[in-house]
Amino acid sequence: MSLYYEAAQFLLPAQGQSGSLKSRVFGSKAIKSAPKQIFALVAETSKWSGILSEVIDNAQLLRQERKLSPSLALLLVHDLLLSKSGIAVPASHPLRVAVTRHKARLSAELAKIRIKKLVTSNEELRSVLPSTDDSQATSQEPTATPADGQWPHPRWVRVNTLKTTLEDQIRTSFGDFECVPSLREVLLAKPGSKALHLDEHIPDLLALPADTELVTTAAYRNGLIILQDKASCFPAALLEPAPEHGDYLDACAAPGNKTTHLAALLHSRCKDARKARVWACERDETRADILTNMISRAGCQDSVTVKAGQDFLLLDPEKAPWKDVGSLLLDPSCSGSGIVGRDSTLAVTFPADRDNDSIQSRSRKRKRGTQPERKPSAAVALETAPQEEEEEGQTDAATSSRQLDVRLKALSAFQLRLLLHAFRFPGASRISYSTCSIYGRENEQVVIAALQSTAASEYGWRLLRREEQFDGLKSWPVRGDINVCSGAVGSTSAQARQVEEACIRCRAGTEHGTQGFFHKPGVLVGNDTAPEFTAKTLPPGSAPADRTFKPNNISEVPGQADNPAVLRSHGKESTQTTAESTLGGATSGDVHQGLGKPIQGQSSSELHGGKAGAGREGGLVGVGASGAKSGNQMVDEEMQAGQRGLEKEGAKVAGMKGDTEVGADELPNEKA
């Protein structure tokens, strides 16, 4: 009976808990029943809760059976009326007896609902159940668009090529489905539709209508197909696995979807698992068990080695086997804000004619004269906001905002540590970093901080540019957030644009049918602080003319006949010669002697012990600038004075051939 008591705890609103129903069930250490059984029971009961509550209320079950709580009544009536195996407790158990003795009345009320809904069976009744977050359907035509702008999320299925092929699965498991050319037709398909779309970005990926049930099929149980969101397939695809790239390391591997996808891509390029291995690290022992089961079901245990309890940050990149790792896949813990259906509370409708929902016995006495206070269902309670509590609600919102800020700060610091540690693997040439978060602090800002680190420049990491990415994702339209990139500390506008273009984002509720996701592919190509340089030796005379050095020889001046800049038009040739191509070259001797020699300044004697400066007047006095004459007059008189000086007997001027060089201060003053 513990199954129903434990399931009832997850059916109630989560107090102080976060995460999806699946993560809360499988992460709980306080349950004794099988997590799969609890999860299936709670999920199905929540889907049927609206109809079951109406059945319970109309049958007045809770008024007649005081031992039952609304949550227990929902679970037990679900299994009584809808489960093939019935209630999973002994026939003599008091709680089972309390429900089964009302089976006729309960069945009659369910039949009335079927008549009202114009259906004849429970299976048909299932098709008209209200849509939930992970099972969205619509009756709109394929050519329409959602009225609220929010597109439904399809059921993504990856064909496991380790065990089967895409062609085999389309022929067998999906033989009754019709292939449609666009994803839009799948997103807007009517309930129960058998539409199937082959994804154009990721190989072996199929999109099916949201209400397609696959967990009970043989293909799913045997690992031939894997339920994996499209966005979750990007990280492994961006690494483009190949044996020649070395081993692969998934740093945070559980639950194993990306790990098995990595193994499948590697297997498609090389059947020999010994040539390249996939290492899967998972620090949490419980999650490591889930990872191991996933790898076994996918059939890749020969190529994947699970390191249970291994903290990626404690690996020594310089030691074997990690020094042989050529590519790393990093999908660290994050806020999970991009996951479709990530709610802390299920949308459950409870029976409305009881005042309290305790899974303990209802034997307490009420005070006479008091009226029971009706407790609204969980779905209603979430929408109720009394005005007198508005101020308190604002305080709670502010507190929640502060708590989120603290959480994002801690998460982004951890994510950056992981990325910087991945930079240190000496054999690695590619890293794929991804999160299922919509927050820039966990995405672009982490990337920019990593690129600005000394580790990035020391080991030579940069972003994989869009044109270098996997062919299927070059055309992906949603890139990084430029506002987040521009707001990152220390980022330039050029760097912000580079990060925006290289990174990939997926947004929930769009026509692309993905969850919220972020991808950053990185590649090791050497230090990118300097431009890339490539050199190639070509046979003599075969190099392009625009990249060939042709010096002008000193012995000849290029003529138009040798000029390569020839203009051709209608069979006639004309030449076009630039001015610089008519200048002869210069030798080393020309540069250091003759015309190329710099003009001389003061001599050493003038600077260090001669009569330099003796008797001179300050400023320009002594050179004809102290008078009140015009500039032209001064120049003319100075030139005439020099000429007259040459005619005087015994006058010597420094620089004349055959004379000893005389300093400027030794020349006699010449006056007009």
Residue pairs with C-beta under 8 A, 6 or more apart in sequence:
1 89
1 93
1 95
2 32
2 33
3 33
3 37
3 38
3 41
3 88
3 89
4 72
4 75
4 76
4 88
4 89
4 95
5 72
5 359
6 31
6 32
6 33
6 38
7 33
7 38
7 41
7 42
7 45
7 75
8 69
8 71
8 72
8 75
8 359
9 359
10 21
10 24
10 25
10 38
10 42
11 42
11 45
11 46
11 71
11 74
11 75
11 346
11 348
12 71
12 357
12 378
13 344
13 345
13 378
13 381
13 382
14 24
14 344
14 345
17 24
17 344
18 344
19 27
19 336
19 342
19 344
20 336
20 339
20 341
20 342
20 343
21 39
21 42
21 43
21 346
22 39
25 31
25 35
25 38
25 39
25 42
26 35
26 39
26 290
27 286
28 35
29 286
31 38
41 75
41 78
41 79
42 75
42 346
44 78
44 82
45 52
45 74
45 75
45 78
45 348
46 132
46 346
46 347
46 348
47 129
47 132
47 135
48 78
48 82
48 129
49 74
49 348
49 349
49 350
50 129
50 130
50 349
51 110
51 113
51 125
51 129
52 74
52 77
52 78
52 81
53 70
53 74
53 349
53 350
53 351
53 352
53 377
54 109
54 113
55 77
55 81
55 106
55 109
55 110
55 113
56 62
56 70
56 73
56 74
56 77
56 106
56 351
57 351
57 352
57 353
58 109
58 112
59 102
59 105
59 106
59 109
60 353
61 68
61 73
61 77
61 99
61 102
61 106
61 351
62 68
62 70
62 73
62 351
62 353
62 354
63 353
64 102
65 73
65 98
65 99
65 102
66 362
66 363
67 94
67 95
67 98
67 361
67 362
68 76
68 95
68 98
68 99
68 362
69 354
69 356
69 357
69 358
69 359
69 360
69 362
70 350
70 351
70 354
70 357
71 350
71 357
71 359
72 95
72 359
73 99
73 351
74 348
74 350
74 351
76 87
76 95
76 96
76 99
77 99
77 106
79 85
79 86
79 87
79 88
80 86
80 87
80 99
80 100
80 103
80 106
81 106
81 107
81 110
81 122
82 122
87 96
87 99
87 100
89 95
89 96
90 96
91 97
91 100
99 106
110 122
113 125
114 120
114 121
114 122
114 124
114 125
117 125
117 128
119 125
119 127
119 128
127 191
127 192
127 211
128 191
131 137
131 138
131 152
131 210
132 341
132 347
133 340
133 341
133 343
134 153
134 210
134 340
134 341
135 210
135 211
136 152
136 153
136 210
137 152
137 189
137 190
137 191
137 209
137 210
137 211
138 146
138 152
138 188
138 190
139 190
139 191
140 146
140 188
141 188
142 184
142 185
142 188
142 189
144 188
145 151
146 152
146 188
149 509
150 509
151 187
151 509
151 510
151 511
151 513
152 187
152 188
152 210
152 513
153 210
153 340
153 508
153 509
153 513
153 515
154 183
154 186
154 187
154 207
154 208
154 209
154 210
154 513
155 207
155 208
155 209
155 210
155 211
155 212
155 214
155 227
156 205
156 206
156 207
156 208
156 227
156 228
156 229
156 230
156 513
157 205
157 206
157 207
157 208
157 214
157 225
157 226
157 227
157 228
158 202
158 204
158 205
158 206
158 225
158 226
158 227
158 228
158 233
158 257
158 261
159 165
159 166
159 169
159 204
159 205
159 206
159 224
159 225
160 223
160 224
160 225
160 226
160 260
160 264
160 298
160 299
161 204
161 264
161 267
161 268
162 260
162 263
162 264
162 267
162 298
162 299
162 300
163 222
163 223
163 224
163 298
163 299
164 224
166 198
166 203
166 204
169 219
169 224
169 225
170 177
170 179
170 196
172 219
173 217
173 219
173 224
173 225
174 196
174 206
174 208
176 194
177 194
177 195
177 196
177 208
178 194
178 195
178 196
179 196
179 197
179 198
180 186
180 195
180 196
180 197
181 197
182 197
183 197
183 199
183 207
183 511
183 512
183 513
184 511
185 195
185 197
186 195
186 196
186 197
186 207
186 208
186 209
186 513
187 511
187 513
189 195
189 209
191 209
191 211
192 209
192 211
193 209
194 209
195 208
195 209
196 206
196 207
196 208
197 206
197 207
197 208
198 205
198 206
199 205
199 206
199 207
199 230
200 472
201 230
201 472
201 473
201 475
201 476
202 230
202 233
202 234
202 237
202 472
203 472
204 264
205 230
205 233
207 230
207 513
208 214
214 220
214 225
214 227
215 227
217 225
218 224
219 225
220 227
222 297
223 297
223 298
223 299
226 257
226 260
226 261
226 298
228 257
228 261
229 340
229 514
229 515
229 517
230 506
230 512
230 513
230 514
231 436
231 506
231 514
231 515
231 516
231 517
232 257
232 258
232 261
232 436
232 515
232 517
233 258
233 261
234 434
234 473
234 504
234 506
234 517
234 519
235 258
235 329
235 331
235 432
235 434
235 519
236 258
236 261
236 262
236 265
236 329
236 432
237 261
237 265
237 470
237 472
237 473
238 432
238 464
238 469
238 470
238 473
238 504
238 519
238 521
239 245
239 248
239 262
239 265
239 327
239 329
239 430
239 432
239 521
240 265
240 430
240 470
241 248
241 262
241 265
241 266
241 269
241 276
241 327
242 266
242 269
242 270
242 276
243 266
243 269
243 270
243 272
243 275
243 276
245 276
245 326
245 327
245 429
245 430
246 276
246 324
246 325
246 326
246 327
246 427
246 428
246 429
247 276
247 277
247 278
247 279
247 321
247 324
247 325
247 326
248 262
248 266
248 276
248 277
248 278
248 279
248 325
248 326
248 327
248 328
248 329
249 278
249 279
249 281
249 322
249 325
249 327
249 328
249 329
249 425
250 258
250 259
250 262
250 278
250 279
250 280
250 281
250 328
250 329
250 331
251 281
251 312
251 328
251 329
251 330
251 331
251 332
251 418
251 422
252 281
252 282
252 283
252 312
252 330
252 331
252 332
252 333
252 418
253 259
253 280
253 281
253 282
253 291
253 306
254 282
254 284
254 287
254 288
254 290
254 291
255 287
255 290
255 291
255 294
256 280
256 290
256 291
256 294
256 295
256 298
257 294
258 329
258 331
259 278
259 280
259 291
259 294
259 295
259 300
259 304
259 329
260 294
260 295
260 298
260 300
260 304
262 278
262 329
263 278
263 295
263 298
263 300
263 303
263 304
264 298
264 300
266 276
266 278
266 303
267 273
267 300
267 303
270 276
273 302
273 303
276 303
277 303
277 304
277 305
277 321
278 300
278 303
278 304
278 305
279 304
279 305
279 307
279 321
279 322
279 325
280 291
280 295
280 304
280 305
280 306
280 307
281 307
281 310
281 311
281 312
281 315
282 288
282 291
282 306
282 307
282 308
282 309
282 310
283 309
283 310
283 311
283 312
284 309
285 308
285 309
288 306
288 308
288 309
289 308
291 306
291 308
292 306
292 308
295 301
295 304
295 306
312 418
312 421
313 417
313 418
313 421
315 322
315 421
316 322
317 323
317 325
317 421
317 424
317 425
317 426
318 426
322 425
323 425
323 426
323 427
324 427
325 425
325 427
325 428
326 427
326 428
326 429
326 430
327 428
327 429
327 430
327 431
327 432
328 422
328 425
328 428
328 430
328 431
328 432
329 431
329 432
329 434
330 418
330 419
330 422
330 431
330 432
330 433
330 434
331 433
331 434
331 435
332 414
332 415
332 418
332 435
333 411
333 414
333 415
334 411
334 415
334 435
334 436
334 437
334 442
335 404
335 407
335 408
335 411
335 437
335 439
335 442
336 342
336 436
336 437
337 436
337 437
337 438
337 439
337 516
338 435
338 436
338 437
338 438
338 506
338 508
338 515
338 516
338 517
338 518
339 436
339 515
339 516
340 508
340 515
340 516
345 378
345 382
346 378
347 378
347 379
348 377
348 378
348 379
349 377
349 379
350 357
350 375
350 377
350 378
352 374
352 376
352 377
353 374
354 372
354 375
355 372
355 373
355 374
355 375
356 362
356 375
357 375
366 372
375 381
376 384
385 393
408 439
408 441
408 442
409 441
411 441
411 442
412 441
412 442
412 445
412 446
415 433
415 435
415 442
415 446
416 446
416 449
416 450
419 431
419 433
419 446
419 447
419 450
420 450
420 453
420 455
422 428
422 431
423 431
423 450
423 453
423 455
423 456
423 459
423 461
424 455
424 459
428 524
429 523
429 524
430 464
430 521
430 522
430 523
430 524
431 461
431 521
431 522
431 523
432 519
432 520
432 521
432 522
433 446
433 447
433 519
433 520
433 521
433 522
434 517
434 518
434 519
434 520
435 442
435 443
435 517
435 518
436 515
436 516
436 517
436 518
437 443
437 516
437 518
438 507
438 516
438 518
440 481
440 483
440 484
440 487
442 518
443 480
443 481
443 484
443 503
443 505
443 518
443 520
444 480
444 481
444 484
444 485
444 488
444 499
444 500
444 503
444 518
445 484
445 487
445 488
447 463
447 499
447 503
447 520
448 485
448 488
448 490
448 491
448 495
448 496
448 499
449 488
449 489
450 456
450 461
451 461
451 462
451 463
451 495
451 499
452 490
452 491
455 461
456 462
457 527
457 529
459 524
460 524
460 525
460 526
460 527
460 528
461 522
461 523
461 524
462 522
462 523
462 525
462 528
463 498
463 499
463 502
463 503
463 520
463 521
463 522
463 523
464 502
464 521
464 522
464 523
465 498
465 501
465 502
466 474
466 479
466 501
466 502
467 474
468 523
469 521
473 504
476 504
478 504
478 505
478 506
478 507
478 510
478 512
479 500
479 501
479 502
479 503
479 504
479 505
480 499
480 500
480 501
480 502
480 503
480 504
480 505
481 500
481 505
482 496
482 497
482 500
485 491
485 495
485 496
485 497
485 499
485 500
486 493
486 496
488 496
491 499
502 520
502 521
503 518
503 519
503 520
504 518
504 519
504 520
504 521
505 517
505 518
505 519
506 512
506 514
506 515
506 516
506 517
506 518
506 519
507 514
507 516
508 514
508 515
508 516
525 532
526 532
545 564
551 585
552 558
552 581
552 583
552 584
552 585
553 584
553 585
554 584
554 585
554 586
554 587
554 590
556 584
557 582
557 583
557 584
558 577
558 581
558 582
560 575
560 577
561 575
563 575
563 576
563 577
563 581
565 575
565 576
565 577
565 578
566 573
566 574
566 575
566 576
567 573
567 574
567 575
567 576
586 596
590 596
602 612
603 610
603 661
603 663
605 612
605 663
606 612
606 663
606 664
606 665
610 663
610 665
611 663
611 665
611 666
612 663
612 665
613 665
614 665
615 665
616 622
616 665
617 626
619 625
619 626
620 626
622 669
623 638
624 634
624 637
624 638
625 634
627 634
629 637
637 672
640 672
641 670
641 671
641 672
642 653
642 670
644 670
645 651
645 653
645 668
645 670
646 653
651 668
652 659
652 662
653 659
653 662
653 667
654 661
654 662
654 663
654 664
654 667
655 661
